[in-house]
Amino acid sequence: MSVADLAGKTAIVTGATAGIGRATAVALCARGVRVHLACRSEEKTRPALDELRRAHGDGAAAFLPLDLADLASVRTAAQRFLDGGEPLHLLINNAGVAGIRGLTKDGFELTFGTNHLGHFLFTLLLLDRLKASAPGRIVHVSSKSHGLARGIPFHRLRRRTGPLLMFDYGVSKLANNLFSAELARRLQGSGVTSYAVHPGVVMSEIWRPMPSWMRPLWFRLRGMVTNEQGARTSLYCATSPQVEGHSGRYYADEREVTPSRASQDAALARRLWEWSEQACGLPTSAP
């Protein structure tokens, strides 16, 4: 899918209120894509929505209410989009949380439930529309922090976030990689491809739980990049013809890189898929 092919296409970007999600939505709209901003709060999304409509017209962007930590909200959001009758060419699973303890509304560890399980259900509910609109692409915003997890601790996924916040974040990002790879395998021949990306360590709203006085020092120490820089690899995988035949792979800095060994575990990816189907109350699909 080249840049020239983007005019008139439709995309959904989760977590587009701010950060790299907003930067991704801005870049896609600039290329002629109609973008649905799938976010929790219409009030917080309004500035981004107004910006896109002023720049590109009222039809350039729409708000889609979505709370990934509530599976009922995920189902409602997907059905609302489907009821609109629009095609879907790009799904950017960008939203995420980090550094927050708790449980989702359905009783799953908050980081895993938001970063993986909500996106898993949302993607599967939209999959038939993506196939019908093919060619299409799905981009999962992961992180190099997936390397902190050597596996998926299934026995802990219904417990509150533990004291090691970055470990739980790493588990959720490993799940993003595994989901992307297994999804790619199941989508072979459909015209829809799947990619996982590391955006860089981005100065985004995901760090908002960190005390404000600590953020400038943390950003300098980690060599963080801007939101626009962080969106580049998502946009590359969403639009570049160079990745068309590379579904299921992992990218950083607009190039393919090798993820962790656990990310390449096909048996673990299938187990996570089956566990996620059960957790979301979905019928078991063919392997």
C-alpha positions as semicolon CSV with decimal commas, in nm:
position;residue;x (nm);y (nm);z (nm)
1;M;0,000;0,000;0,000
2;S;0,187;0,306;-0,123
3;V;0,128;0,666;-0,019
4;A;-0,053;0,722;-0,350
5;D;-0,302;0,449;-0,258
6;L;-0,407;0,610;0,072
7;A;-0,653;0,874;-0,047
8;G;-1,005;0,764;0,034
9;K;-0,897;0,485;0,270
10;T;-1,036;0,442;0,622
11;A;-0,836;0,384;0,939
12;I;-0,896;0,335;1,309
13;V;-0,628;0,453;1,552
14;T;-0,675;0,358;1,917
15;G;-0,546;0,600;2,178
16;A;-0,537;0,895;1,939
17;T;-0,613;1,160;2,201
18;A;-0,245;1,247;2,240
19;G;0,105;1,108;2,200
20;I;0,206;0,888;1,909
21;G;-0,156;0,793;1,845
22;R;-0,244;1,153;1,773
23;A;0,072;1,198;1,564
24;T;-0,022;0,886;1,366
25;A;-0,375;1,014;1,305
26;V;-0,244;1,355;1,195
27;A;-0,004;1,197;0,945
28;L;-0,268;0,963;0,802
29;C;-0,521;1,242;0,757
30;A;-0,259;1,447;0,579
31;R;-0,233;1,163;0,327
32;G;-0,605;1,158;0,259
33;V;-0,713;0,885;0,501
34;R;-1,038;0,917;0,698
35;V;-0,942;0,836;1,056
36;H;-1,161;0,719;1,343
37;L;-1,008;0,824;1,674
38;A;-1,092;0,536;1,908
39;C;-1,053;0,677;2,259
40;R;-1,220;0,673;2,600
41;S;-1,308;1,040;2,640
42;E;-1,474;1,253;2,375
43;E;-1,384;1,565;2,574
44;K;-1,013;1,479;2,571
45;T;-1,028;1,372;2,206
46;R;-1,205;1,691;2,094
47;P;-0,886;1,902;2,044
48;A;-0,734;1,638;1,813
49;L;-1,064;1,590;1,631
50;D;-1,110;1,964;1,578
51;E;-0,752;2,002;1,458
52;L;-0,797;1,733;1,192
53;R;-1,132;1,867;1,076
54;R;-1,001;2,224;1,047
55;A;-0,706;2,105;0,841
56;H;-0,877;1,847;0,620
57;G;-1,255;1,894;0,638
58;D;-1,535;1,764;0,857
59;G;-1,523;1,417;0,703
60;A;-1,153;1,366;0,772
61;A;-1,195;1,233;1,124
62;A;-1,454;1,090;1,361
63;F;-1,468;0,999;1,729
64;L;-1,525;0,634;1,822
65;P;-1,581;0,579;2,197
66;L;-1,364;0,291;2,317
67;D;-1,247;0,181;2,660
68;L;-1,008;-0,111;2,612
69;A;-1,025;-0,196;2,982
70;D;-1,396;-0,281;2,945
71;L;-1,481;-0,564;2,705
72;A;-1,844;-0,448;2,681
73;S;-1,717;-0,110;2,559
74;V;-1,492;-0,286;2,308
75;R;-1,789;-0,478;2,167
76;T;-2,002;-0,164;2,150
77;A;-1,727;0,031;1,973
78;A;-1,669;-0,239;1,714
79;Q;-2,041;-0,273;1,645
80;R;-2,081;0,102;1,617
81;F;-1,812;0,114;1,351
82;L;-1,955;-0,187;1,165
83;D;-2,304;-0,039;1,172
84;G;-2,169;0,268;0,993
85;G;-2,105;0,055;0,685
86;E;-1,759;0,194;0,615
87;P;-1,470;-0,013;0,481
88;L;-1,165;-0,056;0,701
89;H;-0,818;-0,059;0,551
90;L;-0,591;0,024;0,845
91;L;-0,620;-0,068;1,213
92;I;-0,352;0,087;1,434
93;N;-0,364;-0,075;1,779
94;N;-0,174;0,204;1,947
95;A;-0,337;0,269;2,288
96;G;-0,165;0,149;2,600
97;V;-0,110;0,204;2,969
98;A;0,198;0,169;3,189
99;G;0,278;0,223;3,552
100;I;-0,079;0,184;3,681
101;R;-0,190;-0,086;3,925
102;G;-0,534;-0,240;3,918
103;L;-0,782;-0,460;3,734
104;T;-0,992;-0,407;3,425
105;K;-1,370;-0,398;3,456
106;D;-1,374;-0,767;3,365
107;G;-1,120;-0,865;3,630
108;F;-0,795;-0,892;3,433
109;E;-0,460;-0,737;3,527
110;L;-0,497;-0,380;3,410
111;T;-0,192;-0,346;3,187
112;F;-0,238;-0,682;3,016
113;G;-0,614;-0,638;2,987
114;T;-0,580;-0,296;2,825
115;N;-0,271;-0,341;2,611
116;H;-0,346;-0,691;2,483
117;L;-0,689;-0,829;2,562
118;G;-0,894;-0,523;2,466
119;H;-0,707;-0,496;2,135
120;F;-0,738;-0,870;2,075
121;L;-1,117;-0,857;2,098
122;F;-1,144;-0,529;1,905
123;T;-0,932;-0,667;1,621
124;L;-1,120;-0,995;1,592
125;L;-1,457;-0,819;1,588
126;L;-1,336;-0,601;1,298
127;L;-1,154;-0,875;1,109
128;D;-1,428;-0,960;0,860
129;R;-1,459;-0,593;0,763
130;L;-1,081;-0,570;0,716
131;K;-1,086;-0,879;0,495
132;A;-1,379;-0,745;0,292
133;S;-1,188;-0,417;0,242
134;A;-0,853;-0,582;0,156
135;P;-0,578;-0,501;0,105
136;G;-0,549;-0,397;0,466
137;R;-0,297;-0,376;0,746
138;I;-0,300;-0,410;1,123
139;V;-0,022;-0,247;1,325
140;H;0,032;-0,335;1,691
141;V;0,237;-0,083;1,889
142;S;0,459;-0,297;2,106
143;S;0,784;-0,206;2,283
144;K;1,136;-0,335;2,325
145;S;1,026;-0,383;2,687
146;H;0,874;-0,711;2,567
147;G;1,221;-0,852;2,634
148;L;1,157;-0,822;3,008
149;A;0,913;-1,115;2,985
150;R;1,031;-1,465;2,902
151;G;0,677;-1,596;2,878
152;I;0,313;-1,527;2,960
153;P;0,231;-1,591;3,328
154;F;-0,124;-1,714;3,263
155;H;-0,179;-1,786;3,635
156;R;-0,132;-1,414;3,716
157;L;-0,348;-1,253;3,450
158;R;-0,655;-1,230;3,673
159;R;-0,464;-1,067;3,961
160;R;-0,403;-0,700;4,027
161;T;-0,088;-0,548;3,882
162;G;0,213;-0,656;4,087
163;P;0,489;-0,443;4,244
164;L;0,716;-0,482;3,939
165;L;0,526;-0,251;3,707
166;M;0,767;-0,277;3,415
167;F;0,747;-0,657;3,423
168;D;0,370;-0,645;3,379
169;Y;0,416;-0,393;3,100
170;G;0,672;-0,624;2,936
171;V;0,427;-0,915;2,951
172;S;0,162;-0,708;2,775
173;K;0,408;-0,607;2,504
174;L;0,520;-0,969;2,455
175;A;0,152;-1,051;2,412
176;N;0,130;-0,782;2,141
177;N;0,414;-0,950;1,951
178;L;0,268;-1,298;1,987
179;F;-0,077;-1,181;1,881
180;S;0,062;-1,006;1,575
181;A;0,258;-1,314;1,466
182;E;-0,029;-1,558;1,517
183;L;-0,272;-1,321;1,349
184;A;-0,040;-1,301;1,048
185;R;-0,031;-1,679;1,027
186;R;-0,411;-1,705;1,037
187;L;-0,455;-1,425;0,782
188;Q;-0,233;-1,576;0,513
189;G;-0,394;-1,531;0,174
190;S;-0,660;-1,290;0,302
191;G;-0,499;-0,969;0,179
192;V;-0,466;-0,841;0,537
193;T;-0,124;-0,826;0,700
194;S;-0,007;-0,773;1,059
195;Y;0,300;-0,606;1,211
196;A;0,434;-0,533;1,559
197;V;0,647;-0,222;1,613
198;H;0,871;-0,066;1,873
199;P;0,814;0,311;1,843
200;G;1,118;0,410;2,044
201;V;1,107;0,540;2,399
202;V;0,860;0,820;2,339
203;M;0,781;1,133;2,542
204;S;0,410;1,048;2,540
205;E;0,115;1,050;2,776
206;I;0,181;0,688;2,870
207;W;0,425;0,828;3,130
208;R;0,161;1,046;3,296
209;P;0,153;0,834;3,618
210;M;0,516;0,939;3,676
211;P;0,553;1,247;3,904
212;S;0,583;1,560;3,691
213;W;0,907;1,669;3,857
214;M;1,073;1,339;3,757
215;R;0,975;1,333;3,389
216;P;1,233;1,577;3,240
217;L;1,524;1,387;3,399
218;W;1,374;1,050;3,302
219;F;1,324;1,163;2,943
220;R;1,686;1,283;2,915
221;L;1,829;0,968;3,070
222;R;1,629;0,740;2,840
223;G;1,711;0,934;2,523
224;M;1,344;0,974;2,441
225;V;1,207;1,077;2,105
226;T;0,916;1,300;2,009
227;N;0,568;1,173;1,935
228;E;0,616;1,243;1,565
229;Q;0,938;1,042;1,562
230;G;0,767;0,766;1,758
231;A;0,488;0,742;1,501
232;R;0,723;0,684;1,208
233;T;0,753;0,306;1,238
234;S;0,377;0,262;1,279
235;L;0,326;0,469;0,965
236;Y;0,598;0,278;0,783
237;C;0,432;-0,055;0,854
238;A;0,088;0,086;0,773
239;T;0,185;0,234;0,437
240;S;0,517;0,116;0,297
241;P;0,513;-0,125;0,001
242;Q;0,843;-0,267;0,131
243;V;0,674;-0,457;0,416
244;E;0,387;-0,596;0,212
245;G;0,519;-0,952;0,206
246;H;0,655;-0,949;0,560
247;S;0,343;-1,002;0,768
248;G;0,398;-1,112;1,126
249;R;0,738;-0,948;1,166
250;Y;0,867;-0,694;1,417
251;Y;0,996;-0,346;1,330
252;A;1,186;-0,062;1,493
253;D;1,336;0,252;1,338
254;E;1,152;0,172;1,014
255;R;1,336;-0,156;0,963
256;E;1,282;-0,518;1,054
257;V;1,456;-0,635;1,371
258;T;1,460;-0,962;1,560
259;P;1,233;-0,971;1,868
260;S;1,293;-1,181;2,179
261;R;1,303;-1,559;2,166
262;A;0,968;-1,576;2,347
263;S;0,815;-1,355;2,074
264;Q;0,911;-1,623;1,822
265;D;0,750;-1,911;2,015
266;A;0,471;-2,029;1,783
267;A;0,329;-2,268;2,043
268;L;0,307;-1,988;2,300
269;A;0,138;-1,763;2,043
270;R;-0,128;-2,027;1,977
271;R;-0,180;-2,083;2,349
272;L;-0,219;-1,709;2,410
273;W;-0,470;-1,687;2,123
274;E;-0,680;-1,972;2,266
275;W;-0,661;-1,828;2,620
276;S;-0,762;-1,486;2,490
277;E;-1,060;-1,626;2,300
278;Q;-1,184;-1,792;2,618
279;A;-1,122;-1,480;2,826
280;C;-1,325;-1,270;2,582
281;G;-1,606;-1,522;2,558
282;L;-1,541;-1,591;2,190
283;P;-1,599;-1,928;2,024
284;T;-1,282;-2,127;1,966
285;S;-1,157;-2,072;1,613
286;A;-0,968;-2,308;1,389
287;P;-0,594;-2,312;1,471
